Amino acid sequence: MNFLARQKKLRQQLATTRYDALLISHLPNIRYLCGFTGSAGFLLIDEAKSVFFTDVRYDTQGRAQVKGAKVIIARKALLGALGEWLQVHRKRSRKWTVGIEAEHLTVAEKKRLTSLLPSGVGLRDASTLVDRARMVKDDDELRLIRAAVRLGATLFDRALEVLKPGVKESQVAAEMEYAARKAGAEEMSFPTIIASGARSALPHGRATEQVIAPGGFVVCDFGVILAGYCSDQTRTVWVGTPHKEARHAYEAVKEAQAAAIAAVRPGIRVAEVDAAARRVLQKTGLGRYFTHSTGHGVGLEIHEPPRVAAGQEEVLQPGMVITIEPGVYFPEKWGVRIEDMVAVNQSGCEVLTPTGKDFLAV
């Protein structure tokens, strides 16, 4: 990862704003900019330099991982160390404005930091410069994301080996997560969703002790983190002998997903991708059962911008990685969702998820 280039680009953007410095507090943004993977830190970037603050737990790790920034190991609270540093190093010839990540710094942290600032230094909510930069993945990131997707996809094979009537949802999830760890995953991207029967109508129905029974769908939504980058995939299978209604719903979702994927290309608004999926489901009479957005960005976090939903004006660019995951949900009955990750390229998109999507009954 070229952390120096990322900091340089942010510094160039900073020069066009009203801020004298940016305080990065969101850990994924810190990792993106300087490589630190620990659980406590602040990164301060001004027009000339970058300074990273962490505590004594990360003395060795911080010095080994952080690139392009001076590392300061705090012997007290991080905000106190930051305030002291600003007392000594900020330019005193004029007022100084530090932009903060308003969506990631808590109210309590902002209040505490304000009380520690020297005279002439103020805080102001900053635009999401780093979050926007992270939307477009570079070649290194795309390589890591592809690897995470490939590893994650193998978990569905394990699910099909153990998913059968009489097995608990939690048992299926446990087998998948164990397989992920054995294959080298750092952890799961999120708690594995295995939702069977009426619970498949819950879009985020995490695995429970419920026993899988014949006569319904099982939604399997899962992903892994590999080298810091997430994968996300959903497949839905029928348990027992399927009937016409189940096949109709599944094929409608499959067609809607294909239409949305076909719409993905540079220059198109994400709302148009969402609309492509909804048109298909409206045509098949199932539009009112599609209750969530069509997708979201994926990278260092499982949910990142852009949000692929109605009313969203973000324009797709090459390098963006998003999910395409339409679904239909019939309360107290069952639900269906199919999800792939795709990477926007110059001519359209690359479907990263290798798993087939034909109707499956177990």
N, C-alpha and C positions, 0 to 999 in steps of 0.2 A: 504494500500500500504506500502511495506517495503522500505521506502526511504533510511534508513540507509544502508541496504544491497546493494542498487543500487549505493550509493556513495562509499561504500567500494569496490565494484567490479570495478568501474571506477578508484578509487585510485590505485588498484592493476594493472590495465592496464597502468596507468600513469607511474608506476615504470618501465615499460618495454620500455618506449619511451624516446625521447630526450628532453622532456618538464619537467620543474620544476613545472608547474602549468597549469591548463586549465581554460580558461575564457569562461563560458557558457552564451551566449547572446540570443539564440533562446528561446522564451518564452515557447513553448511546451516542449523543453528539460529541461528547468528550472522546469517546473511543474512535469515532469517525475522524476527528481532527488530529489526535496525537497518539492513539494506540493503546491508551490505558484501559484495562479491563476490570479494575477493582470496583469496590462498592462505595467509595467516598472520594470526592475530589471536586475541584473547581478549576476551570481554565480561563485565564484572563488574557485577552488578545487586544493589543493596541496597535498603533500605526508602525511601531518599530520592533515589537518583540511579543513573545508568548511566555506566560508564567503559569505553571501548574502547581496547585496546592493539594496536598493530601496529608494523611496522618501517619503516625509512626508504624502502624500495621503494614503500610505499603511502602516503607522505605526502600527495601530491595527491589520489590516489584515495580514501583514507580520509576526508579532510576533505570531499570532495565527496559521497560516498555515504552516510556514516553519519548516521543521523537519531536524535535523542533521547538521544544519549550524548556525553559529553566525549571527545575524541580525544587520545590520548597516543601520540606517535611515539617508540618506543624506539631509543636509540642503542646498545643492547646486546641481549643475548638477551631475548626477550619475558618469559620466566618471571622473569628478574632484575628487569626493569622492574616487573612486577607485584608482586614481593616488596618492592621499595623503596617502591612506592606504598602498600602496606599498612602498612609501617613508619611512614609519616607520617600516614596518614589514618584508620586504624581507630580505633574508640572504645576507649580504654584503661581505662574504668571497670569493664569486666568482660571475661570471656572472649568470644571472637568465633568463630563457626563458619561456615565457608564450605562450601557444598554444591558438589560437583563432579559432572560428568557421567561417572559411573563407566564407562559403556559406551563412552565416546569418548576419555577421557584415558588415555594409556598408563601402564603401571606406572613406567617411567623418568621420565616427566614428573611424575607424582604424587610420586615420591621426591625429585626435584630441587626441586619447589615446596615440599614440606614442609621441606626444609633451608633454604629462603630465608625462611620465614615468621617474623615477629616473635613474641616470647614472648606467649602468651595467644591466639594465633590457631591454630585447628585445621581440618583438612579432614575432611569426612565425605561418603560417597557419598550422592547425592541421588536422589530419584525422578525419573522422566523427564517432568518437567512440560512442557518445550518440545515434546518428541516427541509427547506426548498432545495438546497444543494444535494441532499441525500436522496431526493426523488430520482435523480438520474444516476444510475450505477455506472462505474467505470469497468474496464475489462477485468480487473482483478476481482471486483465484487461479483460480476456476472459469473465468473469461473467458480467462485465459492458458492454462489446461490445454486448453480446447476448441480454441484456436488451434493448440496444439502437436499435438493429435490430428488435426486437419484436415490440417495440413502432413504429418505422418507418414503419413497414409493415402494420400497421393498417391504415395508411394514404391512401393506395391504395383503401381500401374499401370505404373511403370517396370520393375519386376521382371518383369511379364508380357510386356513388350516384348522382353526379352533372354533370358528363361529358356527354354532349349530344349536338346535333346540335343547334346552336344559342347561346350557352354559350361562353363567352370569355375565352381564355386561362388563363388570369390573375384571373378570377373568380374561376376557378378550383384550381389554385395554392393558392389563398387566403383561400379557404375552407380547403385545406389540412394543411396549416400552422396554421390556427386557431385551427384545431383539434389537431395538434401537441402540441401547447401551453396548451390547455386544458388538454391534457394527461400527461403533466409534462415535456415536452422537454424544455431544456434551450434555444435553438434556432435551426434553420435549419443548416445542415452541409454545405450547399451552397444554392444560390438562386434557387428555385425550377424550374425545366425544365418541361414545358408543351408545346410541340411543335407539332402543328397540320398541316395536309395537306403537302404542299411543305416545310414548315418549319421543318417537322420531318426529313428531309434530312440534317439538321444542327445538328451535334453531340451534341453541347452545345447551343441549341436554347431555351434560357430562355423565360418564359411566357411573352406574350405581350397582347395587346388589340385585337389581331386577334380573330375573331369569328370562332369557330369550325364548319366545314361544313361536310356534308356527302361525302363519296367517298375517304377517305384517312386514314392514320394511325395517331395516336396521341402517341408520345413518352412521357412517364411520368418518370422522373428521379428525385429522391428526397431522403432526409435523414435527420436525426435529431442528435442533440448532447444531450446526457444524461450523467450526472456526468462526463463531459469532453470528453467522447468518442463518436465517430461518427458512423453513419450508412449510407449505400449507396445502393440504389436499383433502378432498372429500369424495367418497364413493358410497353409494347406497345399494344394498342388496335386499332381495326378498327372501323370506324364510318360508319354506313349504311350497305348495303348488300355487303359482300366481294366477290371478284372474284378470279379466279384460280391463277393469278400472285401474288396477295397479300398473299394468303395462302402459295404458294411455297416459297416466300421470308421469311415469318415468320417461317415456319417449318425448313428451312435451317439454320436460325440463332439459333433456338431452338436446333437442332441437333449439331451444332457447339459448343454451350455452354455446352451441355452434354458431348461432347468429351473432351473439355478442363477440365471440372470438374473431369472427370474420370482419367485424366492424373496427377492430383495433388496428390503428395505423397512426403514423405521425400526423399531427395537425388536427386531429379530431378531438372534440370535447368529450370528457369522460361521461357526461350526461347522455351523449349519443350512443355510447356503448351500452349503458344501462337501458336506454329506450329500445335498443335492438332486441334485447332479451325480453322485455315486457311486451313488445308487439306480438311475439310468437305466443306467449302465454295468454294474452288477451284473445288472440285468434282461436286458440284451443279451448277457450272458456274457463281458463284457470288463473287469469290475471289477478283476481282479488286474493288469491292464496299465496302470492309472492309478496312477502311482508318486509323484506330487508333490502339493503342495497346490493348491487350486482357484484361488487368487489372492493378491494382496497390494495394499497401498496404493501410490499413486503421487502424486508432487508435486514438490518440489524434488529429491528423490532417486527413482531408479527403483524401489527397494524400500523402502517405509516401512510402519509399522504402519497398519492392522491386518493380520495374517496370516490369510488365509481358509483355514482348515485344521481338521481334526478336533481336538477338544479345546480349541479356542480360545474363550474366553468373552466376548470383546469384543462389545459390542452396537452395531449399526449406527446412525448418526445422520445426519440431513440434512447434506449438505456433505462427507461422506466420499467419496473417489474410490478405487475398487478395480478390479483386473482380475478377469475371469472367464475362466479358461484351462484347462479340462480337456483331457486328452490320453490317448492310449493308445500304448504303445511295445512293439514285438515285437523283442527283441534279435536283431541280425544279419539283420533282415528289413526293417522300415520302421516309421514312426510317424506319428501324426496329432495336431496340436494346433490349436485355434481359440481366439483370444483377443481380447476387446474390453475397453475401459475403460468403466466405468459410474459415474455420480454419483448417490449416494443423495439422494432428494428427499422431500417430505412424504408423498407417496402411494405411492412405490415407488422407481423409479430411472429415470434418463435414460441410454440407451445413447449414448455419445459417439462411438464408432467408426462411420464412415459406410459402410465397405466391406461389400459383399455376402458371403454365406457359402455360396452354392450350390457343389456339387461342380464343380471345374474340372479339365479335362485339357488339357495343352499338347503 
